[in-house]
Amino acid sequence: MPKRQWGGDWTEVKLAALREYLKVYATALQNQKFGRLYIDAFAGTGYRSQPTKLDDGTSLFDEFRETDVFAKGSPRIALEVDPPFTGYVFIEKDARKFAELERTIRSDFPNKVAQMRFINEDANVAIPQLCRTTDWRHNRAVLFLDPYGMQVDWATVTAVAQTRSVDTWYLFPAFIGLGRMLPRTGVVPLEWEAKLDRCLGDTGWREEFYQVSESLDLFDQRQKTVERAFNHKRAERYLRHRLQSIFAGVGSRALPLDNSRGVPMYLLFFGCNGSDAARRLALRLADHVLKE
C-alpha cells in the first residue's frame, strides 16, 4: 500500500488518520456476516472547532478554544463511511455537549438513527459495561479513544483488549498530559502519582522517566540526584510496551501530533487482538494509516 503523507493541524491529522482507517476497515470487512460497530468514547458535540485565522496568519484562539467555524468531527466521519457500520455508539460525559451531539447527529443522519446509541456517561464506566454486554461472538468494533487529557483509566483499556474484538485507536496525551505531570525536580505530587498509576496501569514510569544517581560530596557524604529523563523516544517506547502487555498487535509506530507551533502534544497508537488472521489484517490496515 502507498505511504500516507499527512498535513494540517493536529486535529486535521488525527481525523484524517481515523477517516482513512474507517474507510479501509469498512471496505475490507463489508462481506463479513458479523456486526461492525463504531464506538466513539469522547464524542463531544459531533463537530470540531476550527480556529479563526487573522490577516497575518496567526490563530485567534489556541488549540482548545471554540469558535464559530466548525468542521466535521469523528462521529460525522464515521457516519459518512461507506460501506456503513451496522451500529454506532457515541459516548459523551458532558451534559451540554451530549445534548448538542444527540440533537445534531439525529437531525443530520435521520436514516441511521435506528443504528445509533447515545450514552451520557463517563467513558470509564460506559466502555467496560459495553464490553461486558456486547456479544463479541457476532460483533467486531473500532473504538476511538480521544480524551482531552489523562481521563482514561488503564482498567478501561484492559477491558477493551479482553474482548479480543475491538480495534482501538488511542490518542494518548503523551506530552500535554504525561509530560506535564513529571516535574523536573522529580517531586511528583501524590495526587498526580495516583492519576499516573491509574492511567498507565503501572508504577514503572517512575524508573522510566527519572534517573537516580548517587555521588559523594566534599565531606564524603552520599548525595542523591534525581534527573528527569522524559523525551519523545522514551515516551513512545514506554507507552508501546504498556499497550503490548494487553494487545497482541500494536501498530508499527505511533503517529505524533504537534500543535501549530510544532510543540508535541499527542501520540496516536493502534492496538488489536483476535485471531491471527484478523490481527494481521487489522495491523496491515493500521500501518497503511500510520506510515508517512
C-alpha positions as CSV (number, residue, x, y, z in Angstrom):
1,M,0.0,0.0,0.0
2,P,1.3,3.6,-0.6
3,K,2.6,5.6,2.3
4,R,0.4,8.3,3.7
5,Q,1.5,12.0,3.8
6,W,-0.3,13.9,6.5
7,G,-0.6,17.7,6.6
8,G,-2.5,20.4,8.5
9,D,-3.0,21.0,12.2
10,W,-3.1,18.2,14.8
11,T,-6.9,17.9,14.8
12,E,-6.9,17.5,11.0
13,V,-4.2,14.9,11.1
14,K,-5.9,12.7,13.8
15,L,-9.2,12.9,12.0
16,A,-7.6,12.2,8.6
17,A,-6.0,9.1,10.1
18,L,-9.3,7.9,11.6
19,R,-11.1,8.5,8.4
20,E,-8.6,6.6,6.4
21,Y,-8.7,3.6,8.7
22,L,-12.5,3.5,8.9
23,K,-12.7,3.6,5.1
24,V,-10.3,0.7,4.6
25,Y,-11.8,-1.2,7.5
26,A,-15.3,-0.9,6.2
27,T,-14.3,-2.0,2.7
28,A,-12.2,-4.9,3.9
29,L,-15.0,-6.3,6.2
30,Q,-18.1,-5.4,4.1
31,N,-18.8,-9.1,3.2
32,Q,-18.4,-10.5,6.7
33,K,-21.5,-11.7,8.5
34,F,-20.7,-10.3,11.9
35,G,-21.9,-6.8,13.1
36,R,-19.5,-3.9,12.7
37,L,-19.7,-1.3,15.4
38,Y,-18.1,2.1,15.7
39,I,-17.6,3.4,19.3
40,D,-16.6,7.0,20.0
41,A,-15.6,7.4,23.6
42,F,-15.3,11.2,23.7
43,A,-17.7,12.2,21.0
44,G,-18.1,15.8,22.1
45,T,-20.7,17.8,20.1
46,G,-20.2,15.8,16.9
47,Y,-18.2,18.5,15.2
48,R,-14.8,20.1,15.9
49,S,-14.0,23.7,16.3
50,Q,-11.7,25.3,13.8
51,P,-9.7,28.4,14.9
52,T,-10.2,31.6,13.0
53,K,-7.1,32.9,11.3
54,L,-6.1,36.6,11.5
55,D,-4.7,38.5,8.5
56,D,-1.1,37.7,9.5
57,G,-1.9,34.0,9.5
58,T,-1.8,33.6,13.3
59,S,-4.5,31.9,15.2
60,L,-7.0,34.0,17.2
61,F,-7.5,31.1,19.6
62,D,-5.3,28.3,20.9
63,E,-6.0,24.6,20.2
64,F,-8.6,24.2,22.9
65,R,-10.8,27.3,22.3
66,E,-14.1,27.0,20.4
67,T,-15.0,29.4,17.7
68,D,-17.9,29.8,15.3
69,V,-16.3,28.0,12.4
70,F,-16.8,24.2,12.6
71,A,-15.5,21.2,10.7
72,K,-16.5,17.5,10.8
73,G,-15.7,15.7,14.0
74,S,-15.2,11.9,14.4
75,P,-18.9,11.0,14.8
76,R,-19.7,12.5,11.5
77,I,-16.7,11.0,9.8
78,A,-17.8,7.5,11.0
79,L,-21.4,8.1,9.9
80,E,-20.3,9.1,6.4
81,V,-18.1,6.0,5.9
82,D,-19.4,3.7,3.1
83,P,-20.0,0.8,3.4
84,P,-21.7,1.8,6.6
85,F,-21.2,0.3,10.0
86,T,-24.1,-1.7,11.4
87,G,-24.1,0.2,14.7
88,Y,-22.8,3.4,16.2
89,V,-22.1,4.1,19.9
90,F,-21.5,7.7,20.9
91,I,-20.3,8.4,24.5
92,E,-20.1,11.9,26.0
93,K,-19.9,12.7,29.7
94,D,-20.6,16.5,29.5
95,A,-24.3,17.1,29.5
96,R,-24.2,20.2,27.3
97,K,-22.1,18.6,24.7
98,F,-24.1,15.4,24.8
99,A,-27.4,17.2,24.2
100,E,-25.9,19.0,21.2
101,L,-24.4,15.8,19.9
102,E,-27.6,13.9,20.1
103,R,-29.7,16.7,18.6
104,T,-27.4,17.4,15.6
105,I,-26.5,13.8,14.8
106,R,-30.1,12.6,14.9
107,S,-31.1,15.6,12.7
108,D,-28.4,15.3,10.2
109,F,-28.4,11.5,9.8
110,P,-32.1,10.5,10.2
111,N,-31.7,7.4,8.1
112,K,-29.2,5.9,10.6
113,V,-31.0,6.8,13.8
114,A,-32.0,3.2,14.4
115,Q,-28.4,2.1,14.4
116,M,-27.3,4.8,16.9
117,R,-26.9,4.6,20.6
118,F,-26.1,7.7,22.7
119,I,-24.6,7.3,26.2
120,N,-24.3,10.3,28.6
121,E,-21.7,8.7,30.9
122,D,-18.1,8.7,31.9
123,A,-16.1,6.7,29.4
124,N,-14.5,4.7,32.2
125,V,-18.0,3.5,33.2
126,A,-19.6,3.2,29.8
127,I,-16.9,1.3,27.9
128,P,-16.3,-1.6,30.4
129,Q,-20.1,-2.0,30.6
130,L,-20.4,-2.0,26.8
131,C,-17.6,-4.6,26.6
132,R,-19.4,-6.8,29.1
133,T,-22.8,-6.6,27.5
134,T,-21.9,-6.9,23.8
135,D,-22.0,-10.4,22.2
136,W,-18.5,-10.4,20.7
137,R,-19.0,-13.8,19.1
138,H,-21.1,-12.0,16.5
139,N,-19.7,-8.4,16.5
140,R,-16.4,-6.6,15.9
141,A,-15.8,-2.9,16.6
142,V,-13.5,0.1,16.1
143,L,-13.0,2.2,19.2
144,F,-11.7,5.8,19.0
145,L,-10.3,6.9,22.4
146,D,-9.8,10.6,22.1
147,P,-9.5,12.1,25.6
148,Y,-8.7,15.7,26.3
149,G,-6.1,14.7,28.9
150,M,-5.4,11.8,31.3
151,Q,-9.0,10.8,31.7
152,V,-8.8,7.2,30.5
153,D,-8.1,4.5,33.2
154,W,-5.9,1.6,32.3
155,A,-8.6,-0.7,33.5
156,T,-10.8,0.7,30.7
157,V,-8.2,-0.1,28.0
158,T,-7.7,-3.5,29.5
159,A,-11.5,-4.2,29.4
160,V,-11.4,-3.3,25.7
161,A,-8.4,-5.6,25.0
162,Q,-10.0,-8.5,26.7
163,T,-12.9,-8.5,24.3
164,R,-10.4,-9.6,21.6
165,S,-12.8,-8.0,19.1
166,V,-12.2,-4.2,19.2
167,D,-9.6,-2.4,17.1
168,T,-8.5,0.5,19.2
169,W,-7.2,3.9,18.2
170,Y,-5.9,5.6,21.4
171,L,-4.9,9.3,21.2
172,F,-2.6,9.4,24.2
173,P,-1.8,12.8,25.7
174,A,1.9,11.9,26.0
175,F,3.2,15.5,26.2
176,I,0.3,17.7,27.3
177,G,-0.7,15.1,30.0
178,L,2.0,12.7,31.0
179,G,4.9,15.0,30.3
180,R,3.4,17.9,32.2
181,M,2.8,15.7,35.2
182,L,6.5,14.8,35.5
183,P,8.2,17.8,37.3
184,R,11.9,18.3,36.6
185,T,12.5,18.2,40.3
186,G,11.4,14.6,40.5
187,V,8.9,15.5,43.2
188,V,5.6,14.3,41.8
189,P,2.6,15.4,43.9
190,L,0.8,12.4,45.4
191,E,-2.5,13.1,43.5
192,W,-0.5,13.1,40.2
193,E,1.2,9.9,41.2
194,A,-2.2,8.3,41.8
195,K,-3.5,9.5,38.4
196,L,-0.4,8.3,36.5
197,D,-0.6,4.9,38.2
198,R,-4.3,4.7,37.3
199,C,-3.9,5.9,33.6
200,L,-0.8,3.8,32.9
201,G,-1.7,0.7,35.0
202,D,1.9,0.5,36.1
203,T,4.4,2.1,38.5
204,G,7.3,1.6,36.2
205,W,7.0,5.2,34.9
206,R,9.0,6.3,37.9
207,E,12.1,4.4,36.8
208,E,11.5,5.0,33.1
209,F,11.3,8.8,33.3
210,Y,13.5,9.6,36.2
211,Q,17.1,8.6,36.7
212,V,18.6,8.5,40.2
213,S,22.3,8.7,40.8
214,E,24.5,9.0,43.9
215,S,27.7,10.9,44.5
216,L,30.0,11.9,47.3
217,D,30.1,15.5,48.4
218,L,33.2,17.2,49.8
219,F,32.6,15.6,53.2
220,D,32.2,12.1,51.7
221,Q,28.5,12.2,52.4
222,R,26.3,10.4,49.8
223,Q,24.0,12.7,47.8
224,K,21.2,11.5,45.7
225,T,20.4,13.3,42.4
226,V,17.2,12.8,40.5
227,E,17.2,13.7,36.8
228,R,14.1,13.8,34.6
229,A,14.6,11.6,31.6
230,F,11.4,12.2,29.6
231,N,11.5,12.7,25.8
232,H,9.7,11.6,22.7
233,K,11.6,8.4,22.2
234,R,11.2,7.2,25.8
235,A,7.5,8.2,25.9
236,E,6.7,6.2,22.7
237,R,8.7,3.2,23.8
238,Y,7.2,3.1,27.3
239,L,3.6,3.5,26.1
240,R,4.1,0.9,23.3
241,H,5.4,-1.5,25.9
242,R,2.3,-0.9,28.0
243,L,0.0,-1.5,25.1
244,Q,1.9,-4.6,24.1
245,S,1.1,-6.1,27.5
246,I,-2.6,-6.3,26.7
247,F,-2.8,-6.2,22.9
248,A,-1.2,-8.9,20.8
249,G,-1.0,-6.5,17.9
250,V,0.3,-2.9,18.2
251,G,0.8,-0.6,15.2
252,S,4.3,-0.3,13.8
253,R,4.7,3.3,15.0
254,A,2.7,6.0,16.9
255,L,1.6,9.0,14.9
256,P,3.0,12.1,16.5
257,L,0.6,15.1,16.7
258,D,2.1,18.6,17.2
259,N,0.4,21.9,17.7
260,S,0.7,24.9,15.4
261,R,4.0,25.9,16.9
262,G,5.5,22.4,16.4
263,V,5.2,21.5,20.0
264,P,4.5,17.8,20.6
265,M,1.1,17.1,22.1
266,Y,-0.2,13.6,21.5
267,L,0.8,10.2,20.2
268,L,-1.8,8.2,18.3
269,F,-1.5,4.4,18.9
270,F,-3.3,1.4,17.4
271,G,-3.9,-1.9,19.2
272,C,-5.8,-5.0,18.4
273,N,-6.4,-8.6,19.4
274,G,-8.3,-11.6,17.9
275,S,-7.4,-14.4,15.6
276,D,-4.0,-14.4,13.8
277,A,-5.8,-13.6,10.5
278,A,-7.9,-10.8,12.0
279,R,-4.9,-9.3,13.7
280,R,-2.7,-9.4,10.6
281,L,-5.4,-7.7,8.6
282,A,-6.0,-5.0,11.2
283,L,-2.3,-4.3,11.6
284,R,-1.9,-4.1,7.8
285,L,-4.7,-1.6,7.6
286,A,-3.4,0.4,10.6
287,D,0.2,0.5,9.2
288,H,-1.2,1.9,6.0
289,V,-2.5,4.8,8.0
290,L,0.4,5.2,10.4
291,K,3.3,5.2,7.9
292,E,4.1,8.5,6.5
